[in-house]
Amino acid sequence: MGKDKLRKFAENLTFKCMVQPEFDDIFHKDHPLKGRWHEDFFHNNNPIILELGCGRGEYTVALAERNPDKNYIGIDIKGARMWRGAKTATERGMENVGFVRTRIEFIRSFFAEGEIAEIWITFPDPQLKSRRAKKRLTSPLFLADYKKMLAEDGVINLKTDSKHLYAYTAAVIERLGLNVEVQNDDIYGSGYADEVLSVKTAYETKFVAMGLPITYTRFGLKGCESFEFFEWEGDEALEKDAEENRTKAF
């Protein structure tokens, strides 16, 4: 492990906005902050919004700056990447930002029923191989977990360059009968991107420079009680091979 990465890991331990539990603290058990983020971490009753797979935390920090009346938590397993967002939030004295270093599979250990108002999923790994479809962050299996944390009227935002993931998510929405608020397959080309959607992560900046359209989906889970996984016929599409080759470049 490089010295710079070790330095970042050490500095992460000093950031009060960073939560880094040990595996044994959350495996099949609840973290002490579950159900108590308002009281014990943010010390206010403002809505809590998650960013899953936050990477360097650019989106988490940018949204928190624009919305001081809301609390934001970035979640990722890559501590060296999260260091950037945590350091920025610390240097700017931002009290409405938190980061949790964990696998997304474990988030139910951190958040109680109805504790989360909104979820952002920004440029996740599209998991293009059919055998990894269950790992997609908009698969029914993950949506079932989100349902347990989201407020009744909570929403999920997906922003991605992957046409395959965008189409897959649309298929999931249709199959489960979910309420979709927005489906836009080119937010910049259509002029749909507002101030919030125009915030760019490091990956998005690269994709835009390549001339790739950026898609956006916003939907809710209200009223859905069954999240059965299904095989999607779109996974046989050949165009995803080109996406996979492009993804390898990063």
LUMNUVO-593277 format. One line per 10 residues: their letters; for each residue x, y, z of N, C-alpha, C. Coordinates in steps of 0.1 Angstrom, whole numbers, plus 5000, padded with zeros to 4 digits. Example, Ala and Ser with C-alpha at 12.3 -4.5 7.8 and 13.67 -1.06 7.14 Angstrom:
BEGIN
as> 5132/4943/5078/5123/4955/5078/5132/4967/5078; 5128/4978/5071/5137/4989/5071/5129/5000/5079 .
//
This chain:
BEGIN
mgkdklrkfa> 5008/4988/5000/5000/5000/5000/5009/5012/5000; 5006/5022/4991/5014/5034/4990/5013/5043/5002; 5023/5051/5004/5024/5061/5015/5013/5071/5015; 5009/5075/5003/4998/5085/5002/4985/5079/5007; 4982/5067/5003/4970/5060/5007/4970/5058/5022; 4981/5054/5028/4982/5053/5042/4980/5066/5050; 4985/5077/5044/4983/5090/5050/4968/5094/5050; 4962/5091/5039/4947/5094/5038/4939/5086/5048; 4943/5073/5049/4936/5064/5059/4937/5069/5073; 4949/5074/5076/4952/5079/5090/4944/5092/5092 .
enltfkcmvq> 4944/5101/5082/4937/5113/5084/4922/5111/5085; 4917/5101/5078/4902/5098/5079/4898/5096/5093; 4907/5090/5101/4904/5087/5115/4902/5100/5123; 4907/5111/5118/4905/5124/5125/4893/5132/5122; 4886/5128/5111/4875/5135/5106/4862/5131/5114; 4856/5141/5120/4844/5137/5128/4832/5134/5119; 4833/5138/5106/4822/5135/5097/4823/5121/5091; 4834/5114/5094/4836/5101/5088/4833/5090/5098; 4825/5080/5094/4821/5069/5102/4827/5056/5096; 4836/5049/5103/4843/5038/5097/4842/5026/5107 .
pefddifhkd> 4831/5019/5106/4829/5007/5116/4837/4995/5112; 4841/4987/5121/4847/4974/5119/4837/4965/5113; 4841/4955/5106/4832/4945/5100/4823/4939/5111; 4829/4935/5122/4822/4928/5132/4811/4937/5139; 4813/4950/5137/4803/4959/5143/4790/4960/5136; 4790/4955/5123/4778/4957/5115/4773/4944/5109; 4781/4934/5110/4777/4921/5103/4766/4914/5112; 4754/4914/5106/4742/4908/5113/4739/4916/5126; 4743/4928/5127/4739/4936/5139/4738/4951/5135; 4731/4959/5143/4729/4973/5140/4740/4982/5146 .
hplkgrwhed> 4744/4992/5138/4753/5002/5142/4746/5011/5152; 4754/5016/5162/4748/5025/5172/4740/5037/5167; 4744/5042/5155/4737/5054/5149/4724/5050/5142; 4721/5038/5141/4709/5034/5134/4697/5040/5142; 4689/5048/5135/4677/5054/5141/4680/5066/5149; 4693/5070/5150/4697/5081/5158/4706/5091/5151; 4706/5091/5138/4714/5101/5130/4710/5115/5133; 4697/5118/5134/4693/5132/5137/4698/5136/5151; 4697/5128/5161/4700/5132/5174/4715/5132/5177; 4722/5121/5173/4736/5119/5177/4746/5123/5167 .
ffhnnnpiil> 4743/5125/5155/4753/5129/5145/4751/5143/5139; 4739/5146/5134/4736/5159/5128/4731/5169/5138; 4725/5164/5149/4719/5173/5159/4709/5183/5154; 4701/5178/5144/4689/5185/5139/4679/5175/5134; 4668/5180/5129/4657/5171/5124/4655/5173/5109; 4665/5178/5102/4664/5180/5088/4665/5167/5080; 4659/5166/5069/4658/5154/5061/4673/5149/5058; 4674/5135/5058/4687/5129/5055/4686/5123/5041; 4697/5126/5033/4698/5121/5020/4711/5114/5018; 4710/5102/5012/4721/5093/5010/4726/5094/4995 .
elgcgrgeyt> 4740/5094/4994/4745/5091/4981/4753/5078/4981; 4748/5068/4974/4754/5055/4974/4765/5054/4963; 4777/5049/4968/4788/5048/4959/4793/5062/4956; 4796/5070/4967/4799/5084/4966/4813/5087/4960; 4822/5077/4960/4835/5080/4954/4842/5090/4962; 4846/5101/4955/4854/5112/4961/4845/5121/4969; 4832/5119/4968/4823/5127/4976/4819/5141/4970; 4822/5143/4957/4819/5156/4951/4804/5159/4951; 4796/5149/4948/4782/5152/4948/4776/5154/4961; 4781/5146/4971/4776/5148/4985/4779/5162/4990 .
valaernpdk> 4791/5166/4988/4795/5179/4993/4788/5190/4985; 4787/5189/4972/4780/5199/4964/4766/5201/4968; 4759/5190/4970/4744/5191/4973/4743/5197/4987; 4752/5193/4996/4751/5198/5010/4753/5213/5010; 4762/5218/5002/4765/5233/5001/4752/5240/4996; 4746/5234/4986/4734/5240/4980/4722/5240/4989; 4721/5230/4998/4709/5228/5006/4713/5226/5021; 4717/5237/5027/4721/5237/5041/4709/5232/5051; 4697/5232/5046/4686/5227/5054/4683/5212/5053; 4693/5205/5046/4692/5191/5045/4705/5184/5049 .
nyigidikga> 4705/5172/5054/4717/5165/5058/4720/5154/5047; 4733/5153/5044/4738/5144/5034/4748/5134/5039; 4747/5122/5035/4756/5111/5039/4761/5104/5026; 4774/5104/5024/4780/5097/5013/4785/5083/5017; 4782/5073/5010/4785/5059/5014/4794/5053/5003; 4805/5047/5007/4814/5040/4998/4823/5031/5006; 4830/5022/4999/4840/5013/5006/4854/5018/5004; 4856/5027/4995/4870/5031/4991/4874/5043/5000; 4880/5040/5011/4884/5051/5021/4893/5062/5015; 4903/5058/5006/4912/5067/5001/4905/5077/4992 .
rmwrgaktat> 4894/5073/4985/4887/5082/4976/4878/5091/4985; 4871/5085/4995/4863/5093/5004/4870/5104/5011; 4883/5102/5013/4891/5112/5020/4889/5126/5015; 4889/5127/5001/4887/5140/4995/4875/5147/5000; 4863/5140/4999/4851/5147/5003/4851/5150/5018; 4856/5141/5026/4856/5143/5041/4865/5155/5044; 4876/5156/5038/4886/5167/5040/4880/5180/5036; 4873/5180/5025/4867/5193/5020/4856/5197/5030; 4847/5188/5034/4837/5191/5043/4842/5196/5056; 4853/5190/5061/4860/5194/5073/4866/5208/5072 .
ergmenvgfv> 4873/5210/5061/4879/5223/5059/4869/5235/5058; 4857/5232/5053/4847/5242/5051/4838/5243/5063; 4840/5234/5073/4832/5235/5085/4817/5231/5082; 4815/5222/5073/4801/5218/5070/4796/5208/5080; 4785/5212/5086/4779/5204/5097/4768/5194/5092; 4764/5196/5079/4753/5188/5073/4759/5177/5064; 4771/5173/5066/4777/5163/5057/4783/5151/5066; 4781/5139/5062/4787/5128/5068/4791/5117/5057; 4800/5109/5061/4805/5098/5052/4806/5085/5060; 4801/5074/5054/4802/5061/5060/4810/5052/5051 .
rtriefirsf> 4820/5046/5056/4828/5037/5049/4823/5023/5051; 4816/5018/5042/4810/5004/5043/4806/5000/5029; 4803/4987/5028/4797/4981/5016/4782/4985/5016; 4777/4988/5004/4762/4991/5003/4753/4980/5007; 4758/4967/5006/4751/4956/5011/4748/4956/5026; 4755/4965/5033/4753/4965/5048/4746/4977/5053; 4740/4985/5043/4734/4998/5048/4722/4996/5057; 4715/4985/5057/4704/4983/5066/4709/4983/5080; 4721/4980/5083/4727/4981/5096/4728/4995/5102; 4727/5005/5093/4729/5019/5096/4717/5027/5097 .
faegeiaeiw> 4706/5023/5091/4695/5033/5090/4682/5026/5093; 4674/5032/5101/4661/5027/5106/4650/5029/5096; 4639/5023/5098/4627/5025/5089/4623/5039/5088; 4622/5044/5076/4617/5058/5074/4627/5069/5077; 4640/5065/5080/4650/5075/5085/4655/5083/5073; 4654/5078/5061/4660/5084/5049/4650/5090/5040; 4652/5103/5036/4642/5110/5028/4644/5108/5013; 4657/5105/5009/4660/5105/4995/4673/5098/4993; 4675/5091/4981/4687/5084/4978/4692/5089/4964; 4705/5091/4963/4711/5094/4950/4721/5083/4947 .
itfpdpqlks> 4720/5078/4935/4729/5068/4930/4736/5074/4917; 4749/5078/4919/4755/5086/4908/4767/5077/4902; 4765/5074/4889/4775/5067/4881/4780/5054/4888; 4771/5046/4892/4776/5033/4898/4781/5024/4887; 4788/5013/4892/4792/5003/4883/4779/4997/4877; 4778/4997/4864/4765/4991/4858/4764/4976/4859; 4775/4969/4863/4774/4955/4864/4769/4949/4851; 4776/4950/4840/4770/4947/4827/4769/4932/4825; 4777/4924/4831/4775/4909/4829/4762/4904/4836; 4755/4896/4828/4742/4891/4833/4743/4884/4846 .
rrakkrltsp> 4753/4877/4849/4755/4870/4861/4756/4879/4873; 4759/4892/4871/4761/4902/4882/4749/4911/4882; 4738/4908/4876/4726/4917/4876/4721/4920/4890; 4722/4910/4899/4718/4912/4913/4726/4922/4920; 4738/4926/4915/4746/4936/4921/4743/4950/4917; 4735/4951/4907/4731/4965/4902/4723/4972/4913; 4727/4985/4915/4721/4992/4927/4706/4995/4925; 4701/4993/4913/4686/4995/4911/4679/4981/4909; 4686/4970/4912/4680/4957/4911/4669/4956/4922; 4659/4948/4920/4648/4946/4930/4654/4943/4944 .
lfladykkml> 4665/4935/4944/4671/4931/4957/4675/4943/4965; 4682/4953/4959/4686/4965/4966/4674/4974/4969; 4665/4975/4959/4653/4983/4962/4645/4979/4974; 4645/4966/4977/4639/4960/4989/4645/4966/5001; 4659/4967/5001/4666/4973/5012/4663/4988/5014; 4662/4995/5002/4660/5009/5003/4646/5012/5009; 4636/5003/5005/4622/5005/5009/4622/5005/5025; 4630/4997/5031/4630/4996/5046/4635/5009/5052; 4643/5017/5045/4649/5029/5051/4642/5042/5047; 4636/5042/5035/4630/5054/5029/4617/5058/5036 .
aedgvinlkt> 4615/5071/5037/4602/5076/5042/4592/5072/5031; 4579/5072/5035/4569/5068/5026/4569/5074/5012; 4572/5087/5012/4572/5095/5000/4586/5097/4995; 4596/5089/5000/4610/5091/4996/4612/5087/4981; 4622/5093/4976/4625/5090/4961/4640/5086/4959; 4642/5079/4948/4655/5075/4944/4659/5082/4931; 4671/5087/4931/4676/5094/4919/4688/5086/4913; 4687/5082/4900/4698/5075/4893/4703/5084/4882; 4716/5087/4883/4723/5095/4872/4734/5086/4867; 4734/5083/4854/4744/5074/4848/4746/5076/4834 .
dskhlyayta> 4758/5073/4829/4762/5073/4815/4758/5060/4808; 4755/5050/4816/4752/5036/4811/4738/5035/4805; 4737/5034/4792/4724/5032/4786/4718/5019/4790; 4727/5009/4793/4722/4996/4797/4716/4997/4811; 4722/5003/4820/4717/5004/4834/4704/5013/4834; 4704/5023/4825/4692/5032/4824/4680/5024/4819; 4683/5015/4809/4672/5007/4803/4668/4996/4813; 4677/4991/4820/4674/4980/4830/4666/4986/4842; 4669/4998/4846/4661/5005/4857/4647/5008/4852; 4646/5012/4840/4632/5014/4834/4624/5001/4834 .
avierlglnv> 4631/4990/4831/4624/4977/4831/4620/4973/4845; 4628/4976/4855/4625/4973/4869/4613/4981/4873; 4613/4994/4870/4602/5003/4873/4589/4998/4868; 4590/4994/4855/4577/4989/4849/4573/4975/4855; 4582/4966/4857/4579/4953/4862/4573/4954/4876; 4578/4963/4885/4574/4964/4898/4562/4974/4900; 4559/4981/4889/4548/4991/4889/4551/5003/4898; 4563/5008/4897/4568/5019/4906/4564/5032/4900; 4563/5042/4908/4560/5056/4904/4572/5063/4899; 4572/5066/4886/4584/5072/4880/4580/5087/4878 .
evqnddiygs> 4589/5096/4883/4587/5110/4881/4595/5116/4869; 4607/5111/4867/4615/5116/4856/4622/5104/4849; 4622/5104/4836/4631/5095/4828/4636/5103/4816; 4649/5107/4817/4655/5115/4807/4668/5109/4802; 4669/5106/4789/4680/5098/4784/4692/5107/4779; 4691/5121/4781/4701/5130/4778/4699/5143/4784; 4703/5145/4797/4699/5156/4804/4705/5169/4799; 4717/5168/4794/4724/5180/4788/4719/5183/4774; 4718/5173/4766/4713/5175/4752/4699/5181/4752; 4691/5176/4761/4677/5181/4762/4675/5194/4769 .
gyadevlsvk> 4685/5198/4776/4684/5211/4784/4677/5209/4797; 4675/5196/4801/4668/5193/4814/4676/5196/4826; 4690/5195/4825/4698/5195/4837/4697/5209/4844; 4693/5209/4857/4692/5221/4865/4706/5223/4872; 4706/5232/4882/4718/5234/4890/4723/5222/4897; 4714/5214/4903/4717/5202/4910/4723/5191/4900; 4715/5189/4890/4719/5178/4880/4732/5182/4873; 4735/5195/4872/4747/5199/4865/4760/5197/4873; 4759/5194/4886/4771/5190/4894/4777/5178/4888; 4790/5178/4885/4796/5167/4879/4806/5160/4888 .
tayetkfvam> 4806/5147/4888/4816/5139/4895/4828/5138/4886; 4839/5132/4891/4851/5131/4883/4848/5122/4871; 4841/5111/4873/4837/5102/4862/4829/5109/4852; 4819/5116/4857/4810/5122/4847/4817/5132/4838; 4826/5140/4844/4834/5149/4836/4841/5142/4824; 4846/5130/4827/4853/5122/4817/4843/5118/4806; 4831/5113/4811/4821/5108/4801/4816/5119/4792; 4813/5131/4798/4809/5142/4790/4819/5146/4780; 4832/5146/4784/4842/5150/4775/4843/5140/4763; 4838/5128/4765/4838/5118/4755/4826/5119/4746 .
glpitytrfg> 4817/5129/4749/4805/5131/4742/4793/5121/4745; 4794/5115/4756/4784/5105/4760/4772/5112/4766; 4760/5108/4763/4748/5114/4769/4747/5109/4784; 4743/5118/4792/4741/5114/4807/4726/5113/4809; 4722/5102/4815/4708/5099/4818/4704/5102/4832; 4691/5104/4834/4686/5106/4848/4672/5100/4850; 4671/5093/4861/4658/5087/4864/4655/5090/4879; 4642/5094/4881/4638/5097/4895/4625/5089/4897; 4625/5081/4908/4613/5073/4910/4611/5070/4925; 4599/5065/4929/4596/5062/4943/4592/5048/4944 .
lkgcesfeff> 4591/5043/4957/4588/5029/4960/4575/5028/4967; 4568/5039/4969/4555/5039/4976/4545/5029/4970; 4540/5021/4979/4529/5012/4974/4535/4998/4970; 4548/4997/4968/4553/4984/4963/4557/4976/4975; 4553/4964/4976/4556/4955/4987/4563/4942/4983; 4564/4940/4970/4571/4928/4965/4582/4932/4956; 4594/4927/4958/4606/4930/4951/4613/4918/4945; 4606/4910/4939/4611/4897/4934/4621/4900/4922; 4632/4893/4923/4642/4895/4912/4637/4887/4900; 4641/4893/4888/4637/4886/4875/4648/4887/4865 .
ewegdealek> 4648/4878/4856/4658/4878/4845/4653/4888/4834; 4662/4897/4830/4658/4908/4821/4663/4904/4807; 4654/4904/4797/4657/4900/4783/4667/4910/4777; 4668/4922/4782/4677/4932/4777/4691/4929/4780; 4694/4919/4789/4708/4916/4792/4714/4908/4781; 4706/4904/4771/4712/4897/4759/4716/4907/4748; 4714/4920/4751/4717/4930/4740/4732/4931/4738; 4736/4932/4726/4750/4932/4722/4757/4946/4725; 4749/4957/4726/4756/4970/4727/4762/4971/4740; 4759/4963/4750/4765/4965/4763/4780/4961/4763 .
daeenrtkaf> 4784/4953/4753/4798/4950/4751/4807/4962/4749; 4802/4972/4741/4809/4984/4739/4810/4992/4752; 4800/4992/4760/4800/4999/4773/4811/4992/4782; 4812/4979/4782/4821/4972/4791/4835/4976/4787; 4838/4977/4774/4852/4981/4770/4855/4995/4774; 4845/5004/4773/4847/5018/4777/4850/5018/4792; 4842/5011/4800/4843/5011/4814/4857/5007/4819; 4863/4997/4811/4876/4992/4815/4887/5003/4814; 4884/5014/4807/4894/5025/4805/4895/5033/4818; 4886/5031/4827/4886/5038/4840/4890/5029/4852 .
//
